């Protein structure tokens, strides 16, 4: 598992949120939840781009809180959780 990155400052978080508004969700978390294949794809995208937007489908959050799913995604991918807005999650990795 990747090491935990240092927390983002509020200024950095605000700048990343602004950048994320222009992004379309690149991946979706479905009823299978957070799988190893999904985490590998997130890591690959974060290697290419530092910011990734992910959509949580309703079936992914039926049994788990969307914030818990987002935190799990961030931890497993070695990324920082920028925001959870509705059913959309934004992750960042330097």
VODO-20784 format. One record per residue: x, y, z of N, C-alpha, C in turn; residue number from 1; residue in one letter. Coordinates in pm, 1 decimal. Each point is the difference from the previous one (the first is absolute). Layout:
BEGIN
{nu = X; nv = Y; nw = Z; cau = X; cav = Y; caw = Z; cu = X; cv = Y; cw = Z; seq = NUM; type = A} .
...
This chain:
BEGIN
{nu = 85.2; nv = -116.9; nw = 0.0; cau = -85.2; cav = 116.9; caw = 0.0; cu = 90.0; cv = 123.4; cw = 0.0; seq = 1; type = X} .
{nu = -31.2; nv = 101.4; nw = -82.8; cau = 80.9; cav = 121.3; caw = -5.2; cu = -4.8; cv = 76.4; cw = 131.6; seq = 2; type = X} .
{nu = 104.8; nv = 78.9; nw = 26.3; cau = 2.4; cav = 77.1; caw = 123.4; cu = -99.3; cv = 115.8; cw = -7.3; seq = 3; type = X} .
{nu = -44.9; nv = 47.0; nw = 116.4; cau = -98.5; cav = 106.8; caw = 7.3; cu = 66.3; cv = 134.7; cw = -28.1; seq = 4; type = X} .
{nu = -53.7; nv = 75.9; nw = -95.9; cau = 58.0; cav = 130.4; caw = -32.1; cu = -33.2; cv = 104.4; cw = 106.8; seq = 5; type = X} .
{nu = 77.8; nv = 108.0; nw = 1.7; cau = -23.9; cav = 108.8; caw = 94.8; cu = -132.7; cv = 67.3; cw = -31.8; seq = 6; type = X} .
{nu = -69.3; nv = 53.2; nw = 100.6; cau = -128.9; cav = 65.1; caw = -23.2; cu = 13.3; cv = 122.9; cw = -89.7; seq = 7; type = X} .
{nu = -106.0; nv = 28.4; nw = -73.1; cau = -4.1; cav = 118.2; caw = -86.2; cu = -37.6; cv = 122.7; cw = 81.6; seq = 8; type = X} .
{nu = 57.6; nv = 113.8; nw = -36.2; cau = -41.9; cav = 124.6; caw = 64.3; cu = -135.6; cv = 39.6; cw = -57.4; seq = 9; type = X} .
{nu = -70.0; nv = 88.4; nw = 67.8; cau = -131.0; cav = 43.3; caw = -49.3; cu = 13.8; cv = 73.3; cw = -132.7; seq = 10; type = X} .
{nu = 108.3; nv = 70.8; nw = -19.3; cau = 23.9; cav = 70.1; caw = -126.4; cu = 23.5; cv = -99.8; cw = -114.3; seq = 11; type = X} .
{nu = 80.6; nv = -103.5; nw = 27.0; cau = 23.8; cav = -103.4; caw = -101.4; cu = -129.1; cv = -73.4; cw = -34.1; seq = 12; type = X} .
{nu = -77.4; nv = -34.0; nw = 103.5; cau = -126.4; cav = -71.3; caw = -20.5; cu = -95.4; cv = 83.0; cw = -85.8; seq = 13; type = X} .
{nu = -8.3; nv = 130.6; nw = 26.2; cau = -87.6; cav = 88.7; caw = -77.6; cu = 43.9; cv = 6.2; cw = -145.9; seq = 14; type = X} .
{nu = 130.1; nv = 6.5; nw = -23.2; cau = 51.0; cav = 4.1; caw = -137.6; cu = -29.3; cv = -131.2; cw = -73.0; seq = 15; type = X} .
{nu = 12.4; nv = -112.3; nw = 69.5; cau = -28.0; cav = -129.2; caw = -61.3; cu = -148.8; cv = -16.6; cw = -29.4; seq = 16; type = X} .
{nu = -85.0; nv = 48.5; nw = 89.4; cau = -144.4; cav = -4.6; caw = -23.8; cu = -36.5; cv = 80.0; cw = -123.8; seq = 17; type = X} .
{nu = 62.6; nv = 116.0; nw = -16.0; cau = -26.6; cav = 84.4; caw = -117.0; cu = 42.6; cv = -72.6; cw = -127.7; seq = 18; type = X} .
{nu = 115.7; nv = -65.0; nw = 1.6; cau = 46.3; cav = -75.8; caw = -117.3; cu = -91.9; cv = -117.0; cw = -30.1; seq = 19; type = X} .
{nu = -51.9; nv = -63.5; nw = 104.0; cau = -82.7; cav = -119.4; caw = -17.0; cu = -135.3; cv = 31.8; cw = -63.6; seq = 20; type = X} .
{nu = -46.3; nv = 122.0; nw = 11.7; cau = -130.0; cav = 35.4; caw = -58.6; cu = -2.3; cv = -22.8; cw = -150.0; seq = 21; type = X} .
{nu = 112.0; nv = 16.4; nw = -66.8; cau = 6.2; cav = -16.0; caw = -145.4; cu = 14.2; cv = -146.5; cw = -42.3; seq = 22; type = X} .
{nu = 26.5; nv = -88.4; nw = 94.3; cau = 20.8; cav = -141.4; caw = -32.4; cu = -131.4; cv = -76.7; cw = -6.6; seq = 23; type = X} .
{nu = -2.9; nv = -97.6; nw = -88.1; cau = -109.6; cav = -96.5; caw = -3.7; cu = 43.8; cv = -120.9; cw = 83.3; seq = 24; type = X} .
{nu = -94.8; nv = -69.9; nw = 64.3; cau = 38.9; cav = -120.0; caw = 74.3; cu = 67.3; cv = -101.5; cw = -91.9; seq = 25; type = X} .
{nu = 116.8; nv = -46.9; nw = 40.8; cau = 78.5; cav = -92.6; caw = -81.3; cu = -36.9; cv = -145.3; cw = 28.9; seq = 26; type = X} .
{nu = -45.6; nv = -26.1; nw = 120.6; cau = -31.7; cav = -136.3; caw = 43.1; cu = -129.4; cv = -0.4; cw = 79.1; seq = 27; type = X} .
{nu = -57.4; nv = -120.8; nw = 14.6; cau = -120.6; cav = -15.8; caw = 79.8; cu = 18.7; cv = -114.4; cw = 97.9; seq = 28; type = X} .
{nu = -54.1; nv = 18.6; nw = 119.5; cau = -1.7; cav = -106.6; caw = 98.9; cu = -141.8; cv = -54.5; cw = -0.1; seq = 29; type = X} .
{nu = -15.1; nv = -128.1; nw = -34.8; cau = -131.4; cav = -61.8; caw = -9.1; cu = -29.5; cv = -90.2; cw = 117.5; seq = 30; type = X} .
{nu = -89.6; nv = -95.8; nw = -21.9; cau = -44.5; cav = -85.0; caw = 110.2; cu = 109.4; cv = -91.9; cw = 52.2; seq = 31; type = X} .
{nu = 104.6; nv = -23.2; nw = -80.0; cau = 112.2; cav = -82.0; caw = 47.3; cu = 82.8; cv = 74.9; cw = 104.1; seq = 32; type = X} .
{nu = -18.7; nv = 131.6; nw = 7.7; cau = 71.2; cav = 80.0; caw = 99.0; cu = 143.7; cv = 27.9; cw = -42.0; seq = 33; type = X} .
{nu = 83.9; nv = 18.3; nw = 99.4; cau = 140.5; cav = 33.2; caw = -23.9; cu = 77.0; cv = -130.6; cw = -17.3; seq = 34; type = X} .
{nu = 28.5; nv = -32.8; nw = -125.3; cau = 71.3; cav = -124.0; caw = -30.8; cu = 148.0; cv = 29.1; cw = -24.6; seq = 35; type = X} .
{nu = 81.0; nv = -104.5; nw = 0.7; cau = 142.3; cav = 15.7; caw = -28.3; cu = 22.4; cv = 53.9; cw = -141.3; seq = 36; type = X} .
{nu = -82.7; nv = -45.7; nw = -94.5; cau = 12.5; cav = 48.0; caw = -138.8; cu = -31.4; cv = 148.9; cw = -9.1; seq = 37; type = X} .
{nu = -100.9; nv = 44.0; nw = 72.6; cau = -34.7; cav = 142.3; caw = 0.3; cu = 113.1; cv = 82.5; cw = 60.7; seq = 38; type = X} .
{nu = 54.8; nv = -45.9; nw = 110.0; cau = 110.8; cav = 70.8; caw = 65.0; cu = 120.4; cv = 6.7; cw = -93.5; seq = 39; type = X} .
{nu = 27.7; nv = -109.1; nw = -71.2; cau = 112.0; cav = -1.0; caw = -94.9; cu = -23.0; cv = 100.9; cw = -111.8; seq = 40; type = X} .
{nu = -122.5; nv = 10.9; nw = -48.9; cau = -31.6; cav = 96.6; caw = -105.3; cu = 12.2; cv = 143.3; cw = 52.2; seq = 41; type = X} .
{nu = -43.3; nv = 24.0; nw = 122.7; cau = 13.4; cav = 133.6; caw = 59.6; cu = 147.9; cv = 35.2; cw = 13.5; seq = 42; type = X} .
{nu = 80.0; nv = -95.1; nw = 48.0; cau = 143.9; cav = 24.8; caw = 13.7; cu = 63.7; cv = 30.4; cw = -135.2; seq = 43; type = X} .
{nu = -39.9; nv = -74.1; nw = -103.6; cau = 54.8; cav = 24.1; caw = -133.7; cu = -37.1; cv = 139.6; cw = -50.0; seq = 44; type = X} .
{nu = -123.4; nv = 40.2; nw = 22.8; cau = -42.5; cav = 134.4; caw = -42.2; cu = 72.0; cv = 107.5; cw = 79.4; seq = 45; type = X} .
{nu = 21.3; nv = -23.6; nw = 127.8; cau = 70.9; cav = 97.6; caw = 82.5; cu = 147.6; cv = 8.4; cw = -37.3; seq = 46; type = X} .
{nu = 53.9; nv = -105.9; nw = -58.0; cau = 137.6; cav = 5.2; caw = -49.6; cu = 8.8; cv = 92.1; cw = -122.1; seq = 47; type = X} .
{nu = -107.3; nv = 0.2; nw = -81.1; cau = -2.9; cav = 83.9; caw = -120.4; cu = -46.9; cv = 142.0; cw = 29.7; seq = 48; type = X} .
{nu = -99.9; nv = 12.4; nw = 85.6; cau = -60.9; cav = 128.9; caw = 34.0; cu = -2.4; cv = 8.5; cw = 151.8; seq = 49; type = X} .
{nu = 16.4; nv = 117.6; nw = 53.7; cau = 3.9; cav = 11.0; caw = 145.4; cu = -138.1; cv = 11.0; cw = 64.6; seq = 50; type = X} .
{nu = -104.2; nv = 20.1; nw = -79.5; cau = -134.8; cav = 22.1; caw = 51.5; cu = -97.4; cv = -90.7; cw = -73.7; seq = 51; type = X} .
{nu = -82.1; nv = -75.5; nw = 74.9; cau = -95.0; cav = -93.2; caw = -60.7; cu = -136.1; cv = 17.8; cw = 65.9; seq = 52; type = X} .
{nu = -102.7; nv = 4.6; nw = -84.8; cau = -137.7; cav = 10.1; caw = 48.5; cu = -66.1; cv = -135.8; cw = -21.9; seq = 53; type = X} .
{nu = -70.0; nv = -47.9; nw = 104.2; cau = -61.3; cav = -132.5; caw = -1.3; cu = -146.5; cv = 13.3; cw = 40.4; seq = 54; type = X} .
{nu = -86.6; nv = -68.4; nw = -72.9; cau = -143.0; cav = 1.3; caw = 32.3; cu = -34.4; cv = -123.7; cw = 81.4; seq = 55; type = X} .
{nu = -74.3; nv = 20.0; nw = 108.5; cau = -49.0; cav = -110.4; caw = 81.2; cu = -144.1; cv = -27.0; cw = -42.2; seq = 56; type = X} .
{nu = -23.5; nv = -116.2; nw = -58.9; cau = -136.1; cav = -35.5; caw = -37.9; cu = -81.1; cv = -31.6; cw = 124.9; seq = 57; type = X} .
{nu = -129.0; nv = 14.2; nw = -10.6; cau = -87.4; cav = -22.5; caw = 115.0; cu = 20.1; cv = -139.8; cw = 58.6; seq = 58; type = X} .
{nu = 23.7; nv = -97.3; nw = -86.1; cau = 19.1; cav = -137.5; caw = 47.3; cu = 127.1; cv = -15.5; cw = 83.1; seq = 59; type = X} .
{nu = 96.5; nv = 89.6; nw = -17.4; cau = 125.9; cav = -7.7; caw = 75.9; cu = -16.1; cv = 52.3; cw = 141.0; seq = 60; type = X} .
{nu = -98.9; nv = 85.0; nw = 21.1; cau = -14.3; cav = 64.1; caw = 131.1; cu = -123.9; cv = -47.0; cw = 75.9; seq = 61; type = X} .
{nu = -62.3; nv = -109.8; nw = -46.4; cau = -118.5; cav = -50.1; caw = 69.7; cu = 33.9; cv = -51.9; cw = 138.8; seq = 62; type = X} .
{nu = 113.0; nv = -70.9; nw = 11.3; cau = 36.8; cav = -59.2; caw = 128.6; cu = 105.9; cv = 80.8; cw = 74.2; seq = 63; type = X} .
{nu = 65.2; nv = 92.1; nw = -68.8; cau = 107.9; cav = 77.3; caw = 62.7; cu = -23.0; cv = 148.7; cw = -24.1; seq = 64; type = X} .
{nu = 45.8; nv = 79.3; nw = 93.0; cau = -6.4; cav = 144.5; caw = -12.1; cu = 93.2; cv = 46.7; cw = -110.8; seq = 65; type = X} .
{nu = -42.5; nv = 95.6; nw = -80.0; cau = 82.1; cav = 46.1; caw = -112.7; cu = 132.3; cv = 59.3; cw = 46.7; seq = 66; type = X} .
{nu = 1.8; nv = 62.2; nw = 116.5; cau = 125.8; cav = 54.3; caw = 52.6; cu = 95.1; cv = -113.8; cw = 39.3; seq = 67; type = X} .
{nu = -54.7; nv = -107.7; nw = 53.6; cau = 83.3; cav = -115.7; caw = 35.5; cu = 57.4; cv = -64.8; cw = -125.8; seq = 68; type = X} .
{nu = -80.4; nv = -9.5; nw = -105.4; cau = 48.0; cav = -55.8; caw = -126.6; cu = 110.6; cv = 88.8; cw = -55.7; seq = 69; type = X} .
{nu = -18.9; nv = 131.9; nw = 5.4; cau = 99.9; cav = 94.3; caw = -51.3; cu = 130.4; cv = -9.6; cw = 77.8; seq = 70; type = X} .
{nu = -9.2; nv = -9.5; nw = 131.4; cau = 120.3; cav = -11.7; caw = 83.1; cu = 72.6; cv = -131.4; cw = -26.4; seq = 71; type = X} .
{nu = -75.8; nv = -106.9; nw = -22.9; cau = 59.4; cav = -129.5; caw = -32.0; cu = 73.2; cv = 7.4; cw = -134.1; seq = 72; type = X} .
{nu = -63.0; nv = 62.0; nw = -100.1; cau = 65.1; cav = 17.6; caw = -130.4; cu = 131.3; cv = 75.6; cw = 14.1; seq = 73; type = X} .
{nu = -4.0; nv = 110.6; nw = 72.5; cau = 119.7; cav = 83.0; caw = 16.3; cu = 110.7; cv = -77.4; cw = 70.6; seq = 74; type = X} .
{nu = -33.6; nv = -68.0; nw = 106.4; cau = 100.8; cav = -73.9; caw = 77.1; cu = 62.6; cv = -111.4; cw = -83.2; seq = 75; type = X} .
{nu = -82.4; nv = -74.5; nw = -70.7; cau = 52.3; cav = -113.4; caw = -77.9; cu = 80.6; cv = 44.6; cw = -120.5; seq = 76; type = X} .
{nu = -30.9; nv = 118.8; nw = -54.2; cau = 72.4; cav = 49.8; caw = -117.4; cu = 118.2; cv = 88.8; cw = 38.2; seq = 77; type = X} .
{nu = 19.6; nv = 24.8; nw = 128.6; cau = 108.7; cav = 86.9; caw = 43.1; cu = -21.4; cv = 143.5; cw = -44.8; seq = 78; type = X} .
{nu = -125.5; nv = 41.9; nw = -1.1; cau = -35.8; cav = 133.9; caw = -46.0; cu = -63.4; cv = 79.1; cw = 113.2; seq = 79; type = X} .
{nu = -23.5; nv = 126.2; nw = -28.6; cau = -66.1; cav = 86.4; caw = 96.7; cu = -141.2; cv = 28.4; cw = -47.7; seq = 80; type = X} .
{nu = -92.8; nv = -5.6; nw = 93.0; cau = -139.0; cav = 30.2; caw = -30.1; cu = -16.2; cv = 151.1; cw = -2.4; seq = 81; type = X} .
{nu = -32.7; nv = 53.2; nw = -117.1; cau = -17.9; cav = 144.1; caw = -14.4; cu = -141.0; cv = 38.7; cw = 41.8; seq = 82; type = X} .
{nu = -100.0; nv = -72.8; nw = -54.3; cau = -137.6; cav = 29.3; caw = 37.4; cu = -92.6; cv = -114.6; cw = -36.6; seq = 83; type = X} .
{nu = -112.2; nv = -2.8; nw = 69.9; cau = -112.5; cav = -85.6; caw = -33.1; cu = -116.7; cv = 95.1; cw = -19.9; seq = 84; type = X} .
{nu = -48.4; nv = 6.3; nw = -122.6; cau = -112.5; cav = 88.8; caw = -30.5; cu = -108.0; cv = -84.2; cw = -65.8; seq = 85; type = X} .
{nu = -110.4; nv = -15.6; nw = 70.5; cau = -104.3; cav = -88.3; caw = -51.7; cu = 54.9; cv = -140.4; cw = -10.3; seq = 86; type = X} .
{nu = -8.6; nv = -57.8; nw = -118.8; cau = 54.0; cav = -133.4; caw = -22.4; cu = 129.5; cv = 4.9; cw = -79.8; seq = 87; type = X} .
{nu = 71.6; nv = 110.3; nw = 11.2; cau = 126.1; cav = 14.9; caw = -71.0; cu = 112.7; cv = 18.4; cw = 99.1; seq = 88; type = X} .
{nu = 111.5; nv = -68.3; nw = -27.0; cau = 117.9; cav = 4.4; caw = 85.7; cu = 115.7; cv = 52.3; cw = -83.9; seq = 89; type = X} .
{nu = 82.3; nv = 86.4; nw = 59.8; cau = 118.7; cav = 50.7; caw = -67.6; cu = 122.0; cv = -41.4; cw = 83.2; seq = 90; type = X} .
{nu = 94.1; nv = -67.6; nw = -68.3; cau = 123.3; cav = -44.7; caw = 64.7; cu = 118.7; cv = 68.5; cw = -63.2; seq = 91; type = X} .
{nu = 103.6; nv = 24.6; nw = 80.6; cau = 121.1; cav = 68.3; caw = -46.0; cu = 121.6; cv = -74.1; cw = 50.6; seq = 92; type = X} .
{nu = 100.1; nv = -8.2; nw = -86.8; cau = 129.6; cav = -53.6; caw = 41.0; cu = 108.2; cv = 77.5; cw = -73.7; seq = 93; type = X} .
{nu = 98.2; nv = 52.3; nw = 75.4; cau = 109.7; cav = 75.9; caw = -59.2; cu = 80.4; cv = -84.3; cw = -94.3; seq = 94; type = X} .
